[in-house]
Structure formats: structure tokens, C-alpha cells
Amino acid sequence: MSVESQPYGYAATGLLVRPSWRLIPQIDRDPRLVAGVQGFRGRLLLCCAVALLAVLLSLVGIDFSAAGLAMMCAYAGRHRRVLILLATLLLLFRSGFLIDRAFLERLAIDEGVADRIHQPLLEAAMLVVVFALFSCLLAMQGSGGIGLRRPTLSLLLVFLALVVATQATVMAGMPRVLLWSFLMAAQPYLWFLAYGLADAGKIRSPVWQRLSVFHPFWGSTLTPFGKGLSYLERFEAKTPEELAVTQLKGVKLAAWTLVLAIVKICFGELIHDHLQLPLFDDNLLQYLAGHPWPRLVGWASLISFFVEDLLGMTVFGGIIVATARLAGFRLLRNTYRPLESTTLAEFWNRYYFYYKELLVDHFFYPTFVRCFRGHRRLRMFFATFAAACVGNLLFHFIRDIHFVGDMGLWRAVVGQQSHAFYTLVLAISVGLSQMRRAPRPASRGWPGSRLLPCLWVSTFFCLIHVFDAPLDREHSLWQRAEFLFYLLGVPT
């Protein structure tokens, strides 16, 4: 089974028969086309096709401009690593190195020091400090000398300790602004550093190459798409034929992403413009204001949000992976047929692959190898809980760390109660799903073996979305629970 057709390690079930006709042709499996794009004319035509896709994607609001940089990197040969570094620096510079400048400006005003600092100069200085520190850590971790035995744990403890330190009274004024400036400069790259430190014993690449994929130019959130450098090297095209196949896969994925983006737009216009169905958040606010819409409207808005979220996640991850493939890295797709999932664990795996991988690499495996070695099923459940609950909650707390500066540590933590409940339910459910023994071959036919499990999985994730609100610090867990009880017809 190829990497593309079976990307997540699941065994083929034989229950699904793939149609021979495809909306997007499998151009990466045509030997003549693969051979053609290895020559000058073929590469020129491929560049024209990518340029056309970039124009079409821009018409639906998707930025595919990094594809040009990806093609340059792919054809740079032995200079590919240098071009990746330059392309990454260029796009980071364009985005302000991902620093939340608005938050730092508010903080400087609140601390009464806005007139004593030059904000862009302070940000630049902190970026120099952060990357100098990261370089030293990566060099020490890979030198065979002093290193961190548990790099991710050490990194998170230091970062959270500094966040707590910002709340001290003695830090008021300029010290607090300086410390928050350092934290906000480091925060976008924290998980990239965690991968870099974990990779230090696996590869001997220079530090600058590892830094070149800290928010690589093809795109990422705080979740690294492509993980660390060692992972990228595994999927890097080594021969002209591998590069041709990988780039054709990128073109195919970009075309599929364009189709899904159009479907998402059409679906949104049909549901919200023509049928006038309210957004899920608006539905919740109307209920809390004492003017609830009918339950049928509530359910319709919840289901439509689920569909739009799946489409949005597929489009968002698809364009990033397509760009990486054009650069010569045959990365796995981020969202891969989640509606085919028959278990909760499988859906979680297929929905947001690189985020799931982050939690698995930095929370699941370290817990799995250390805890409950004599109890196989308990060991699996506890490691899953560490990833899906503890890791999930920590990731979002760090991602939204500006709430601590705006609201204070206690209010920011308490405000996460709804999302904490969501991660708790998710972790327990996925853990139990993984602990279940593999069922015997079913003889119930397609409805019983595929359709009903898929409906159950989709319904579960629809329902727990009511509590999945990491950015909402205003509404309590009980308020969201009341809304869910209302949808279910349960009196409160």
C-alpha cells in the first residue's frame, strides 16, 4: 500500500471499493508524465500549471504564492537547504515573525512604559536573543555533551515558570514588558524547538538547517507541518524521478484543495445566505440571552458547523502540504477522509494528523515508555490521556498565552474550564476506543460495518464541539452544558 493511499498505518479492510474514475486524475502514476516533468520543457509546463492554480486559488481567498518559492527550492539541487532558509526568513519577515504586536503594545500602555520603548526595536532584539538561545540549546543537545534528558518537559516547565513570573508584583513596569516580549518572541517556535531538541541525537545537520524549518515557508501553525528536520529528510525526494512524482502529487493535492474550497464557499452560501441558518456561535449566544431558536435550528447549525469545520481543516492543511510537496517533500496529508472513520481514535488520527502527531511524539510516547509497563491496556489508556487531555490542554494554553497578560493567570486558567472538560471527555473516549479489542470480521454488510459506526463517530464529535471553545473565556462550562441539554431536550 502506498504512502498516499494508506497514510496513517491502518490495515486495508477490503470493505471499500475505490472507483476507477476520479475527479482529479492520478497524474503522479502516469509514467510518461513523470518522465516528462523531469526535463526542462516539462518543468516549465509544471511551473505554468502551478501559477494557474495559484491564480485560481487566490480567487477563492487562498494564498498559494509560496508555491513559487517551493519550485525554486525543489530545483536548487545541493543549494536547496540554503534556499529553504532564505524563503522561510522572507515569509517570517513579511508576517512580523508571528509576534503578537497588538498584545505587546497594549501591555506597554497598561504598564505605563509605552513612551520609553521603541516597539519594533525591542521585538527585533528579543528575536535575536531567542534564536541565539535556541541555537545554543540545539548545539548543546547535539554535541554529545550536556543535553536535556527530557527536552519537551524541560522546555514547557521553563516557559510556564516564566509565565508565572510575569504575575509577580516585583515585575511591574519595564521588567514585565521585557519578559512578555521574550515570551511572545519564543512562543511561535516553541514546538519547533521541541522537535529540534528531540532530533538532536538522530541527525548531524548543522544548527542553521534545523532552524530553517522553524515555521517553514510552506506554512504551519504552532503545530509543525513536517515535524522536525529528521522527519523531513525521510520524505525528501532524493532522485529526479522521486521529485517529479512528489511535485505531481503536490499539483494534484492543490487542485483537490481548490475543488473543496469551492464546495465550502457554496455550502456556506447555501446554508447561511439562502436558508438563513445562523452560525453555531450565534445560536449559543441567542440561547444564553434568553431567546433560543428552535431545537431543529440548533441541531442544523451544529451539524453545518461540523461539515464546514471538516472542509475548512482539509483546505487549510491541503494547501500547506501541497506547497511542501512542490518543494520536494512528500509529506502526508493533514486531513484524510475523516468521515470514513469507524472509531473515535481513527477520526482523531485522520482529522488533524500533524497536531495528533505532536501530541503523540511529545506526550503519548514519553508516557507510554515510562508508566504502567506491566499493564498493557492501562498503559495505553494512560498514555492516551496524557496526550489527548494534558498535552491538548497545555498546547492551547500556550497558544493563547496572551489571555494571561490580558486577564491574569487565575482568570485565564479558570476561563479554560469548558475546553478542559472537552479534552477530558475526548481523552477518555479516545482512550477507551483504543483499548477495545479489534472486532471480529462483521457480517452485517456495509450499513452495519461502515455507515452506523461513521454516524456514531460524527455524532460524538458534533456533540462535544459544544464544549470545544479554547478562545472563549466569557461563558462557563455550565452555560454550554445547559445549551447542550436544551438541544437534547433535557430539562435543567
C-alpha positions in Angstrom: 0.0 0.0 0.0 1.4 3.4 -1.0 2.1 6.2 1.5 -0.5 8.3 -0.2 -3.3 5.8 -0.4 -2.8 4.5 3.2 -1.1 7.3 5.0 -1.9 6.5 8.6 -0.9 3.0 9.1 -4.3 1.4 9.1 -4.6 -2.0 7.5 -6.7 -2.3 4.4 -10.1 -3.7 5.3 -11.3 -4.6 1.9 -14.7 -3.1 2.7 -14.4 -0.1 0.4 -14.1 -0.4 -3.4 -12.4 2.7 -4.8 -14.0 3.9 -8.1 -11.8 3.8 -11.2 -13.0 7.3 -12.2 -11.6 10.2 -10.3 -12.4 13.9 -10.4 -8.7 14.7 -10.1 -6.7 12.3 -12.3 -3.8 10.4 -10.8 -1.1 12.2 -12.7 1.6 11.1 -10.4 1.1 7.5 -11.6 1.5 8.2 -15.3 5.0 7.0 -16.3 5.1 9.3 -19.4 4.1 12.4 -17.4 6.6 11.5 -14.6 9.3 11.2 -17.2 8.2 14.4 -19.0 8.4 16.7 -16.0 12.0 15.7 -15.3 13.1 17.7 -18.4 13.3 21.4 -19.0 10.0 21.7 -21.0 8.1 19.5 -18.6 9.3 21.6 -15.6 8.3 24.8 -17.4 4.8 23.4 -18.1 4.6 22.3 -14.4 5.5 25.8 -13.3 2.8 27.2 -15.6 0.2 24.8 -14.1 1.3 25.8 -10.5 1.0 29.5 -11.5 -2.6 28.9 -12.9 -3.5 27.1 -9.7 -2.2 30.0 -7.6 -4.4 32.4 -9.5 -7.5 30.2 -9.2 -6.9 29.6 -5.5 -6.5 33.4 -4.9 -10.0 33.9 -6.4 -11.4 31.8 -3.5 -9.3 33.5 -0.9 -6.4 31.1 -0.6 -2.8 32.3 -0.7 -0.7 29.8 -2.8 2.1 32.3 -3.6 4.6 30.3 -1.6 4.4 27.7 -4.4 6.8 29.8 -6.4 9.4 29.6 -3.7 8.7 25.9 -3.3 9.5 25.3 -7.0 12.8 27.3 -6.7 13.8 25.2 -3.7 13.0 22.0 -5.5 15.2 22.8 -8.4 18.1 24.2 -6.4 19.9 20.9 -6.0 22.6 21.0 -3.4 21.6 24.6 -2.5 18.1 23.5 -1.5 18.7 23.9 2.2 20.1 27.4 1.8 17.0 28.5 -0.3 14.7 26.9 2.3 16.3 29.0 5.0 16.1 32.2 2.9 12.5 31.5 1.9 11.5 30.9 5.5 13.2 34.1 6.6 11.5 36.1 3.9 8.0 34.9 4.8 8.6 35.3 8.5 9.8 38.8 7.9 6.6 39.5 5.9 4.5 38.2 8.8 6.4 40.1 11.5 7.9 36.9 12.7 4.5 35.9 14.1 4.8 38.1 17.2 1.5 39.4 18.6 2.4 43.0 18.4 -1.0 44.3 19.4 -0.8 42.5 22.7 2.7 43.8 23.5 1.5 47.4 22.6 -1.4 47.1 25.0 0.8 45.7 27.7 3.3 48.6 27.3 0.4 51.1 27.7 -1.0 49.3 30.7 2.4 49.2 32.4 3.0 52.9 31.6 6.2 52.4 29.7 4.9 52.9 26.1 6.8 56.2 25.8 10.1 54.7 27.0 10.5 51.9 24.4 10.7 51.5 20.7 8.4 48.5 20.0 9.9 47.3 16.7 13.5 47.6 18.1 12.5 45.7 21.2 10.9 42.9 19.1 14.0 42.7 16.9 16.3 42.5 20.0 14.1 39.7 21.5 14.1 37.7 18.3 17.9 37.9 18.3 18.0 36.7 21.9 15.5 33.9 21.3 17.2 32.5 18.2 20.7 32.8 19.8 19.3 30.8 22.8 17.7 28.2 20.6 20.9 27.8 18.6 22.9 27.2 21.8 20.3 24.7 23.0 20.4 22.8 19.7 24.2 22.8 19.6 24.5 21.5 23.2 21.8 18.9 22.7 23.5 17.5 19.5 27.1 17.8 20.7 27.1 14.7 22.8 28.0 16.7 25.9 25.5 18.4 28.2 21.9 17.7 27.0 18.4 17.6 28.2 17.2 14.1 29.0 13.6 15.2 28.7 13.7 18.2 26.4 9.9 18.8 25.9 9.2 18.6 29.6 12.1 20.9 30.5 11.1 23.4 27.8 7.5 23.5 28.9 8.4 23.9 32.6 10.7 26.8 31.9 8.2 28.5 29.6 5.3 28.1 32.2 7.6 29.2 35.0 8.4 32.4 33.1 4.7 33.0 32.5 4.0 32.7 36.3 6.9 35.1 36.9 5.2 37.8 34.9 2.4 37.9 37.5 4.8 38.8 40.3 4.3 42.3 41.8 8.0 43.0 41.6 7.9 42.6 37.8 5.6 45.6 37.3 6.6 48.1 34.7 9.6 47.6 32.3 10.6 44.1 33.7 7.1 42.7 32.9 7.2 44.2 29.4 10.7 42.8 28.7 9.7 39.3 30.0 6.5 39.2 27.9 8.4 40.4 24.9 10.7 37.5 25.2 7.9 35.0 25.8 5.9 36.3 22.8 9.0 36.1 20.6 9.7 32.5 21.6 6.1 31.2 21.7 5.5 30.7 17.9 8.6 28.5 17.7 8.3 26.5 20.9 7.1 23.2 19.4 9.6 23.5 16.6 12.3 23.8 19.2 10.9 20.7 21.0 11.2 18.7 17.7 14.6 20.2 17.1 15.9 19.1 20.6 14.3 15.6 20.1 16.0 15.3 16.7 19.5 16.3 18.0 20.6 12.7 18.5 19.1 11.4 15.2 20.8 13.7 12.7 24.1 15.6 12.4 22.8 18.5 10.3 24.2 22.0 11.2 22.1 24.1 13.6 21.1 26.6 10.8 19.5 23.8 8.8 17.4 22.8 11.8 16.4 26.5 12.4 15.4 26.8 8.7 12.3 24.6 9.3 11.2 26.6 12.4 7.9 27.7 10.8 9.0 26.6 7.3 7.9 28.8 4.4 5.3 26.3 3.1 3.2 27.0 6.2 2.4 25.9 9.8 0.6 27.0 12.8 2.2 26.4 16.2 1.8 22.8 15.1 4.8 22.0 12.8 3.7 20.6 9.5 6.5 18.2 8.7 7.6 17.9 12.3 11.4 18.2 12.7 14.3 18.0 10.2 14.8 14.2 10.6 11.2 13.6 9.6 11.5 15.9 6.6 14.7 14.1 5.5 12.8 10.8 5.4 10.3 12.2 2.9 12.6 14.4 0.9 12.9 13.5 -2.8 16.4 12.1 -3.5 16.2 11.5 -7.2 14.7 13.4 -10.2 12.0 10.7 -10.5 11.1 11.0 -6.8 11.0 14.8 -7.2 8.7 14.5 -10.3 6.3 12.2 -8.5 6.3 14.3 -5.4 5.6 17.6 -7.3 2.8 16.0 -9.3 1.3 14.9 -6.0 1.5 18.5 -4.9 -0.3 19.7 -8.0 -3.0 17.1 -7.6 -3.5 18.0 -4.0 -3.6 21.7 -4.8 -6.3 21.0 -7.5 -8.3 18.9 -5.0 -8.0 21.7 -2.4 -9.4 24.2 -4.9 -12.4 21.9 -5.5 -13.0 21.6 -1.8 -12.6 25.4 -1.3 -15.3 26.0 -3.9 -17.5 23.4 -2.2 -17.0 25.1 1.2 -18.0 28.5 -0.2 -21.0 27.1 -2.0 -22.1 25.2 1.1 -21.7 28.3 3.3 -23.7 30.5 0.9 -26.5 27.9 0.6 -26.8 27.3 4.4 -26.3 30.9 5.7 -27.3 33.2 2.9 -30.2 31.3 1.2 -31.5 29.2 4.0 -30.6 31.8 6.6 -29.3 29.3 9.1 -27.5 31.0 11.9 -23.9 30.2 12.8 -23.4 27.9 15.8 -21.9 30.6 18.0 -24.8 32.9 17.2 -27.2 30.2 18.2 -25.4 29.7 21.5 -25.5 33.4 22.2 -29.2 33.6 21.5 -29.9 30.8 23.9 -27.8 32.4 26.7 -29.6 35.7 26.0 -32.9 34.0 26.7 -34.2 34.0 23.1 -33.3 30.5 21.9 -34.1 29.4 18.3 -36.0 26.2 17.9 -34.1 23.0 18.6 -34.2 21.9 15.0 -32.3 25.1 14.1 -29.8 24.5 16.8 -29.1 21.0 15.6 -28.9 22.2 12.0 -26.4 24.9 12.9 -24.3 22.4 14.9 -24.2 19.8 12.0 -23.4 22.5 9.5 -20.6 23.8 11.6 -19.2 20.2 11.8 -19.3 20.0 8.0 -17.8 23.4 7.4 -15.1 22.7 10.0 -14.1 19.5 8.2 -14.0 21.3 4.9 -12.0 24.2 6.4 -9.5 21.9 8.0 -9.0 19.9 4.8 -8.5 23.1 2.7 -6.2 24.7 5.3 -3.9 21.6 5.7 -4.1 20.7 2.0 -2.6 23.9 0.7 0.3 23.7 3.2 1.1 20.0 2.3 0.8 20.8 -1.4 3.4 23.6 -1.1 5.7 21.3 0.8 5.4 18.6 -1.9 6.2 21.2 -4.6 9.4 21.9 -2.6 10.3 18.2 -2.8 9.0 16.9 0.5 6.4 14.1 0.1 4.5 14.9 3.3 1.4 13.0 4.3 -1.9 14.8 4.1 -3.1 16.6 7.2 -6.8 15.6 6.9 -7.5 12.4 5.2 -11.1 11.1 4.7 -12.2 11.6 8.4 -15.8 10.6 7.6 -14.5 7.1 6.8 -13.5 6.7 10.4 -15.3 3.9 12.3 -13.8 4.6 15.7 -13.1 7.7 17.7 -9.4 7.1 17.7 -9.4 6.7 14.0 -11.2 10.0 13.5 -8.8 11.8 15.8 -6.0 10.4 13.7 -7.4 11.4 10.4 -8.8 14.9 11.3 -5.7 16.8 12.1 -2.7 14.5 11.5 0.2 16.8 12.4 -1.4 18.0 15.6 -2.1 14.4 16.6 1.5 13.6 15.8 2.7 16.4 18.0 0.7 15.1 21.0 1.8 11.6 20.3 5.5 12.4 20.0 5.8 14.7 23.0 3.2 13.3 25.4 2.0 9.8 24.4 5.3 8.1 23.7 7.2 9.5 26.7 4.4 8.4 29.0 3.9 5.1 27.3 7.6 4.0 27.7 7.7 5.0 31.4 4.4 4.2 33.0 2.5 1.0 33.8 4.8 -1.3 31.9 3.2 -4.3 33.4 -0.4 -3.4 32.5 -0.7 -3.2 28.7 -4.2 -1.8 28.5 -3.9 0.6 31.4 -0.6 1.8 29.9 -2.2 2.5 26.6 -5.1 4.4 28.2 -2.9 6.5 30.5 -0.6 7.5 27.6 -3.6 8.4 25.5 -4.9 10.5 28.4 -1.6 12.3 28.8 -1.7 13.2 25.1 -5.4 14.0 24.4 -6.1 15.7 27.7 -2.9 17.0 29.4 -1.0 17.7 26.2 -4.0 19.1 24.4 -4.8 21.5 27.2 -1.2 22.6 27.6 -0.9 23.2 23.9 -3.9 25.5 23.7 -3.0 27.3 26.9 0.4 28.1 25.4 -1.1 29.0 22.1 -3.4 31.5 23.8 -1.0 32.7 26.4 -1.9 36.3 25.7 -5.0 35.7 27.9 -2.7 35.6 30.9 -1.4 39.0 30.1 -4.9 40.4 29.5 -6.8 38.7 32.3 -4.3 37.5 34.8 -3.2 33.9 35.4 -6.1 32.8 37.5 -8.9 34.1 35.3 -7.2 32.7 32.2 -6.9 29.3 33.8 -10.5 29.3 35.0 -11.7 30.6 31.7 -10.4 27.3 30.1 -12.9 25.2 32.1 -15.1 24.4 29.1 -12.1 23.4 26.9 -10.7 21.4 29.8 -13.9 19.4 30.0 -13.8 18.9 26.2 -10.2 17.5 26.4 -11.2 15.3 29.4 -14.2 13.7 27.5 -12.1 13.4 24.3 -9.2 11.7 26.1 -11.4 9.2 28.0 -13.4 8.4 24.9 -10.4 8.0 22.6 -8.6 6.0 25.3 -11.5 3.6 25.6 -11.7 3.4 21.8 -8.1 2.3 21.6 -8.4 -0.2 24.4 -11.2 -2.1 22.7 -10.0 -5.2 21.1 -10.2 -5.5 17.3 -13.7 -6.7 16.4 -14.2 -9.9 14.5 -15.0 -9.6 10.8 -18.5 -8.4 10.6 -21.2 -10.0 8.5 -23.7 -7.2 8.9 -22.9 -5.7 5.5 -22.0 -2.1 4.6 -24.6 -0.3 6.7 -23.7 -2.2 9.9 -19.9 -2.3 9.4 -19.3 1.2 8.0 -22.3 3.5 7.9 -23.6 3.2 11.5 -20.0 3.5 13.1 -19.4 6.5 11.0 -22.6 8.1 12.1 -21.8 7.4 15.7 -18.3 8.9 15.4 -19.6 12.0 13.6 -22.4 12.5 16.2 -20.0 12.2 19.1 -17.7 14.9 17.7 -20.6 17.1 16.9 -21.8 17.0 20.4 -18.5 17.6 22.2 -17.9 20.6 19.9 -20.3 22.5 22.2 -17.5 22.5 24.7 -14.6 22.9 22.3 -14.1 26.7 22.8 -10.4 27.4 23.8 -10.8 31.1 22.8 -14.0 31.7 24.8 -13.2 32.9 28.3 -16.6 34.5 28.9 -19.0 31.6 29.0 -18.8 28.9 31.7 -18.9 25.2 31.4 -22.4 25.1 32.9 -23.7 27.6 30.3 -22.5 25.4 27.5 -23.8 22.3 29.2 -27.2 24.0 29.5 -27.3 24.7 25.8 -26.4 21.0 25.1 -29.2 19.9 27.4 -31.6 22.2 25.6 -30.6 20.6 22.2 -31.1 17.2 23.7 -34.5 18.1 25.3 -33.2 17.5 28.8 -34.8 19.9 31.4 -32.4 21.9 33.6 
